[in-house]
Amino acid sequence: MSLDKMKDLHLEGKYIKPETKEVNGILMTKLISDNWDKIWNFQAKPDDLLIATYAKAGTTWTQEIVDMIQNDGDVQKCQRANTFDRHPFIEWTLPPPLNSGVEKANAMPSPRILRTHLSTQLLPPSFWENNCKFLYVARNAKDCMVSYYHFQKMNQGLPEPGTWEEYFETFINGKVVWGSWFDHVKGWWEIKDRYQILFLFYEDIKRDPKHEIQKVIKFMGKNLDETVLNTIVQETAFEKMKENPMTNRSTVPKSMMDQSISPFMRKGMVGDWKNHFTVSQNERFDEIYKRKMEGTSIKFCLEL
Ligand SMILES: Nc1ncnc2c1ncn2[C@@H]1O[C@H](COP(=O)(O)OS(=O)(=O)O)[C@@H](OP(=O)(O)O)[C@H]1O
């Protein structure tokens, strides 16, 4: 059963902030942790495409782009279901009768587009064994932190973030669900040339969507004409997706996601961190960033 059917079950109001429990040293919700055997043993197929991201890095945006490409720019087809039902979120686990990501993925016909926030060391091994295609999207740490903070405030499926000052510490220490941003991004960056990985940046998609979408089209082995490409650029723009009930999570009950606290499609910009970080937080963050990212060649853009 999908989340947007929750109303029918009168489950509203029963959700409380979840407990957390680590998997191999990485924080997860307890529901994910308790379901770990099933997640770890998930059977990927060679024609699966996995959208992998750290939380809040532009997953939903990428899902919409990929779905539009797979459906040759057919807007109606992309309206068939919510993004969370179109592309199973493999590790996501909610209390029954809501289906887990593994159950949804197992029920889906091929070719499957799946999504995950798992780091490389937690990804079910069958993805590597089957040499699946991975589309990794990275977003700069500061904007991810801001976006994740607001998301944890409005989403009952994730822990209470505390104050911004408290959250700042939690995030840099990697004590958020799905673990450290630094380890996640470094892990995927380091293996990008060993597997079929298209590595994109949120900031690049924002600056030049047409160019980045063309890369995705090529990676998916599709050949779409200019008109279709332009339609995809238009339909996946932030303003469009903010109004689209199949992407903006407005069908998720308020008891689960309270969009009056913060909308799911919040700002969709590069550099909102400047409205949150104090000067001293910024200095401290830059120092920690330098230390934690030492030795990696990855470069992020922090403003457009
Ligand atoms: N089309 C488009 N263009 C630009 N930005 C977009 C778009 N769609 C979603 N977003 C922004 O992406 C952030 C949500 O990221 P995710 O989809 O990865 O969230 S989640 O992890 O799946 O909950 C969240 O970022 P913030 O606005 O900074 O909070 C969304 O607004």
The ligand as a MOL file (V3000), in Angstrom:
LIG
                    3D

  0  0  0     0  0            999 V3000
M  V30 BEGIN CTAB
M  V30 COUNTS 31 33 0 0 0
M  V30 BEGIN ATOM
M  V30 1 N 13.0540 20.8190 -10.0080 0
M  V30 2 C 13.8310 21.1370 -8.9870 0
M  V30 3 N 14.7810 22.0960 -9.1280 0
M  V30 4 C 15.5720 22.4400 -8.0970 0
M  V30 5 N 15.4860 21.8930 -6.8570 0
M  V30 6 C 14.5460 20.9420 -6.6770 0
M  V30 7 C 13.6920 20.5120 -7.7110 0
M  V30 8 N 12.8660 19.5640 -7.2220 0
M  V30 9 C 13.1970 19.4060 -5.9200 0
M  V30 10 N 14.1940 20.2400 -5.5920 0
M  V30 11 C 14.8050 20.4340 -4.2730 0
M  V30 12 O 15.5270 19.2780 -3.8960 0
M  V30 13 C 15.4730 19.1540 -2.4620 0
M  V30 14 C 14.8220 17.8410 -2.1010 0
M  V30 15 O 15.7660 16.8390 -2.3720 0
M  V30 16 P 15.3950 15.3120 -2.5120 0
M  V30 17 O 14.3670 15.1290 -3.5460 0
M  V30 18 O 16.6870 14.6030 -2.6630 0
M  V30 19 O 14.7470 15.0170 -1.0940 0
M  V30 20 S 14.5590 13.5730 -0.4650 0
M  V30 21 O 15.8720 13.1550 0.0610 0
M  V30 22 O 14.0660 12.6870 -1.4940 0
M  V30 23 O 13.5820 13.7950 0.6300 0
M  V30 24 C 14.6830 20.3570 -1.9550 0
M  V30 25 O 15.6430 21.3810 -1.7500 0
M  V30 26 P 15.4020 22.6600 -0.8100 0
M  V30 27 O 14.4080 23.5130 -1.5080 0
M  V30 28 O 16.7490 23.3260 -0.7290 0
M  V30 29 O 14.9350 22.1620 0.5170 0
M  V30 30 C 13.7910 20.6220 -3.1610 0
M  V30 31 O 13.2230 21.8890 -3.1950 0
M  V30 END ATOM
M  V30 BEGIN BOND
M  V30 1 1 1 2
M  V30 2 1 2 3
M  V30 3 2 2 7
M  V30 4 2 3 4
M  V30 5 1 4 5
M  V30 6 2 5 6
M  V30 7 1 6 7
M  V30 8 1 6 10
M  V30 9 1 7 8
M  V30 10 2 8 9
M  V30 11 1 9 10
M  V30 12 1 10 11
M  V30 13 1 11 12
M  V30 14 1 11 30
M  V30 15 1 12 13
M  V30 16 1 13 14
M  V30 17 1 13 24
M  V30 18 1 14 15
M  V30 19 1 15 16
M  V30 20 2 16 17
M  V30 21 1 16 18
M  V30 22 1 16 19
M  V30 23 1 19 20
M  V30 24 2 20 21
M  V30 25 2 20 22
M  V30 26 1 20 23
M  V30 27 1 24 25
M  V30 28 1 24 30
M  V30 29 1 25 26
M  V30 30 2 26 27
M  V30 31 1 26 28
M  V30 32 1 26 29
M  V30 33 1 30 31
M  V30 END BOND
M  V30 END CTAB
M  END
